[in-house]
Amino acid sequence: MMRSPATLSRRLVSLDYAAMCIALPHIAQQLSLTPQQTPAVLAVYGFCFAVLSLIGGVLCARTGSRRVFIVGRGIFLLASVMGALAANGVWMLAARALQGTGMALIHQALKGGESGGESGSKAPVSADSGAVTGLVAGLVLGAVFSEIDWRLIFLLNLPALWVICRSAGHDYLWQKVPGRTFPAGALIASVAAGSLFLAFTGFARTGQPDFIINRMTALLCLLFLVHEKWSPRPLFPRPLRDNATFCVGWLSRLCYVGSAGSQWYLLAFYGQQQSLSPGASAGLLCIAVLLIITGRQVYTLLSGRMRHSALLTGGFLCCAAGLFLAGETCDQPLSVTFIAGVCLSSLGQGLLCPALFSTGGRGIPDNAQEQAARVMLICRFTGGAIVLAMLNVITGGGDLPAAWPQAFYLIGWVALAGGVVALNTPPTVTSA
């Protein structure tokens, strides 16, 4: 069945993230990226995508989806070429920031072409359940292209964007977009998360707290609290705060990107540090990809037969168990126990992708859908970026043998926290 252009754009985002996770060690080595620039290659894309998605909806309402799409397409094409030609870390970070900006505008323009835009009852807070397809494709292509030439990953975006443009007809982009308000609270929250990311990376660089950045972060957090208290349009209005489905939705997404979503970044650099051969790395990756696909099939078989909370909890616990097991045996990267841990966490991720996003907006009022979508978007990108910065703090020290178990344990505890959140899923949410 032909997917909508907005769905294809979401899959391209998933593909890009997974491919960059796998290829990042090669990029960092060839461009001599600093330990602080390396996680920022992933984080800056997410931050720009989140912030510009928030603003892009307003631009679509005021200038039209077609104009926003044209501008976003031009920015994304320019950024892809810049990334393929990058010669240093600054150039790479600039390309990634522009990529996130362009894709955010493209996605918002295409999203506005769908009937109802963000006002539908289920679409805004439920990402495509087939996001696992983009994830798997990204892992495979990232492994293949990084061994040939990592620059091919950026050039891959060009035919992918062409497919999206072909699927979005002229009439699609001329659809009317519902009016949207400027999300001041969401913007403040995103900037505060970005400042927190800088605070962690600064600490990883020097081993000492940064006086200016830390106080800037505290000031932004205080500004966000003031906004939530007195603004007539807070990011977390009381009806949403009292909604159990909403609370489980944003907390579980936060835990997902901080655990399953971060494991490939950690595994990629762990394999490089352990000097695994290309054959060993490829074999481990193939097994993990098969387990992700298997997890997706397990969810398909069990959905409708088991409670949604049980499937979601099982995915988190499976992922946590695998990460703890990998942390216990990470001094032996090719041992049966370590490989079993990676496979177990991959199986959990394959189960989590559809289970998490099938939550949808069934328990959220229609008039709160747009607000809920903003929170989910922020959690998806900023939460993952902060966990990457924390991993950078742990592995940025001199004692790497002791640091790797701590890093695996960190994302394992995040996954375990996700399991606790999933236990509180309202019974009104089904696994359909």
N, C-alpha and C positions, 0 to 999 in steps of 0.2 A: 504494500500500500504506500502511496506517495505521501511523504511527510510534509508538514507545513514548513515554510521558510523559517519561522521562528524556532521550530523544533530542530531544524538543521543547524541553525546558529548556536543553539544550546549544545548540540553535540560537538560542534567545532571547538567550543570553549573547553569541553571535557577532553577532547583529543589533544588540544594544545597543552593543557596542564599536565596530562600524563606523559606526553612526549618530551616536554621540557624537563620533567622530573628525571627521566631516564638519561637524557642527553646532557644534563647540567654538569656532571663531572668532567665530561670532555670539553664543554664550553669553558668551564672555569680553568682548566689546565691550559688550553690553547690561548685564551685571552688573558691569562694571568690575573684572574679575578681575585680580589681580596676576600677573606672569609666573611666580610660584611656585605660585599656586593653580591655574593653567590645566592643567599636566600632572597635578596632583594629582586633578583631577576624574576622570580615567581611572584613575590609579594606586590611589586609595583604594578604588574598586570592586573592582579585582583583588586587592588585599591582603586586604580583608575577605572576599571570596569564597574565597580560598585558605585563610585561617586558619579560617574558620567551616566550610568543607567538611571540614577535618581534624577539627574538634571535633564537627561534626554527625553523623559516622558513629558516634561513641561515644554521642551522645545518642539516636540511633535505636535502638541496641542496648539502652540502659537504660530509655528511656521509651516506645519504640515509634515507628514511622514516622508514624503518623497524627497524633500530637500534635505532632511536629516539623514536619510539613507544615502543620498549622493555624497554628502560631506563625509559621513562615516566610512563609506566605501573607499573614498580617496585617501583618507587618513590611514586606513588599514593597509591598503596596497603600498603606500609609501613606507609605512613602518615595517612591513614584511621584507621589502627590498633593503631597508636600512639594517634590519637584523641579519640578513644573509651576508651583508658586506661589513658587518661590525668588526672593528680592529682592536677595540679596547673595551673596558668595563663601562665607561661612561656612555659610549656609543650604544652598547647593548642595552643598558638601562633606559636610555632615551627611546630606543626602538620598542622595547617592551611596554613602556608607558603609553606610547602612541598606539600600539596594537590594542591595548586594553581600552583606550579612548575610542578608537574606531569601531571595535567590536561592540562596545556598549551602545553607540549610536545606531549601528546596524540592527542590533537586537531590538532596541526600543522601537525603531521605525517598523520593523517587521511585526513586532508584537502588536503595534497599533493597527496593523492591517487585519488582524484576527478579529472576528466578531466579538464585540464586548471588550476588547482590549484587556485591561486589568480589572474590569468590573465583573468578569465571569465568576461563577460560584466556585469553580475548582481550579481553573487555570493558573491564577497568580501565584499560589503558594505550592503548587505541585510541579516540580520539574519533570521533564520527560523521563518516564520510567525506563526508557531505553537508553538512558545516559551511560549505562554499562557498555553499550556498543562503542561510544566514543572513547570511553576509558580503555577498553581492550585494544581498540585500534591504535590509540596513542601509545600504549605500552609497547606494542609490537613495532610500530613504525619508528618510535623513538630509539629502540634497541638497534634496529636495522640501519637507520640513517646515521646514528651516532658512530657506528663502526665504519660507515662509508665516508660521510662528511656531514657534520651536524647542521651545516648551512641549508641542507636540503629540507630540513624541518620547516624553515621559514618559507621556502619556495613552495612547499606543499600547500600553504595557505592560499596560494593564488588559484589553483584549480578548484579548491574547496569553496572559495568565495564565488567563483564563476557558477558553480552548481547552485548556490544559494540565490544568486541573481537570476538565474534561469527559472527557478521555481517561484520567484516573486514576480508575478506579472504586473503590467501597468495598472490595471484596475485594483490589484491588491494593495499597492502603495498609495492609492488615492482614497482608501477607505477613511472615513471620518474617525478621529481619535477623541475619546472622551476628555473633557477638561481635567487637568491635574494640577494640584497645588504644589508649590515649591516646598520640598521636604527639608526644612531647616534642621529639625532634630536629627534626621538621618544623616545629613551632611556633617553636623557637629560630631555625631558618634563615629563616623568614618574617619574624620580627621583626628579625633582623639585616639582611635585604634592605630592610625598611622604613626602618631607621635609615640605611642607605647612601643610600637615596633622599632622605632629609632632608638628608644631608650634601651631596649634589650640589645640591639646590635652595637650600640655604643659601649655598653657594659662588656659585651663579648670582645670588643676590640682592645679595651684598656684594662679591664678587670676592676674598674672603678665606676661608681655612678656618675653620670653626666649632670652637672648642676643645672644647666640651662634647660636641657631636654626634659629632665625629670619634673622640673617645675612647670614647664609648658604643658606636659602631660597632665599634671595635677590640675592646672588651671582649666584645661579643656574638659576634663571630667567634671569639675565643679560647674562649668558653664552648661554642660549637658544636664546635670541634675537640676540646675536653676530653670533651664528650659522646660524640663519635664514637670516641674512643680507649678510654674506659672503660665506657660504657654497655652493658648486656647486650642492648639493642635499639637499635642505631644506625640512623640514617636510611640510611646506605650500608653495609650489612653486606658482609662479604668476598665471599659468593657472588654478590651483585649487582655489586660492583666488578669482579669477574673475568668478568662476563657481557658479551660484546661487543654483543649486541643491546640490552641495557639502556643501556650507555654511549652507543651511537649514538642511541638513542631520546631520552634526556634532553638530550644536547648538541645534537642537530638541532632539537629543539623550542625550546631556548634561542636558537639562531641564527635560527629562523624568526620568533619574536615580536619579536626585536631588529632584524629587517630588513624582511621583507615585512609583518609585523604593525604596524610603526611608520611605514611609508611614507605611510599615509593621514593620520596626524597631521601629519607634516611637510608633505605636499602641501597640506593644508587651510590651514595658516598661511602657507605660501609664497604660495598664491594670494591670500590676503587682503593680504599685504604688497606684492604686485605689483599690487594693485587690479584684478584680472581682473574682467571684466563677468560678470553671472550667466549669460549665454548661453555665454560662453567656458568658464566653469567647468563648466556642465552638459554641454557638448559633450565636454570632456576626460574628464569622469566617465563619460559613456555609452560612449565608446570603451574606456576602461579596464575597465568592467564587462563589455563584450562580450569583451574579451581574457581576462578571468578565466574566463568561461564557456567560451571556446574552449580554454583551458588544461586545464580539467576534461575536456572532450571528447577532447583529445589524450591525456590519461592513460588514459581509458577505452579508446581504440583501441590504445594501446601496451602496456597492462598484460597480462601473460601472454606477450607477445612479446619483451619486453626485461627485463633484470635490474632488480630493484628499486633497486639502488644507482645504476644508470645514470639511471633516471627521477628519483630524488631529487637526484642530483648535477646533472642537467640543469636541474631547476627552480631550484636555488640559483644556478647559474652564470648562467642567464637573468635571474634577478632582480638579481644583482650587476651584470651588464653594463648593464642598464637604468638602475640607480641611478647607476653611474659616468657613463654617458652623460648622464643628466639633470643631474648635478653639473657636468659640463663646459660645459653650455649653459644653466644656470639663470639667466643674465643676460638670456636671450631666452625668456621663458616660453611664447610661442606659436610658436616656431620649429619647423620640421619635425623637427629633431634632438632637441629637448627632448621633443616629443610622442612621438617614436619611443622615447625612453628610458622614458617613463612606460608606454607600451604594452608594451615588452619586460619591464619589471619586473612588470606586471600579468599578462602571460602566464605568467611564472615563478611568480607566486603561485597562479594557477589550477592549475598543474601540481603545486605543492608541497602544497596542501591535502590532496588524496586520497593523494598519494604518501607524505607524512609520516605520516599517521594510519593508513595501511594496514600499517605496520610491526607493530602489534599486540603481543601477548605470546607469539608463537610460540616464541621462544627463551628465555623466562623461566619458571622452575619455578613450578608452581601455588602453592606455599607462599610465594612471594615476590611474587605479583601485587599484593597490597594495598600493600606497601612501595613497589613500583615506581610504582604509581598516585600515591602521595603525592609522589614526586620529580617526576613529570611535571607534576602540578598546580602545584607550586611554580615550576618552570621556566617554565611557560606564562604566569603572571601576574607574578611578581616580576622575572623577567628582562626582560620588556617594560617594566615600570615603571622599572627602572634605566636602560634605554636612553633612555626618554623624558626622564628627568632629565638625562642626558648631552647630549641634544639641546637641552635648555633652557639648559644651561651654554654651549653653542656659540652659540646664536642669541640669548642674553640680553644679549650685549654691544652696544656701540654701532655696530660696523662690520658691519652686516647684509649688504651686498653680498659681503664676503669670508667671512661666516659660512655662508651658504647652501651653497656648494660643499662646505665642510667637513662640514656636516650630512649631505648626500647621500653623501659619501665614507664617513662613519662607518658608516651602515647598509649601504652597499655592501660594506665590508670584513667586516662581520658576516655578510652573505650569502655572501661568498667563503669565510669560515671554515666555514659550514655545508656548502658544497660539499666541502671537505676532509674534514669529518666523514663525509659521506655516502659517500665513496669507501671507507670502512672498514666499510660495512654487511656483516654476515655473509651468506654465500651461502644460509643456511637461510631467510632472510627473502625471501618472494616478493612479487610485485606484484599478487597476486590481490585 
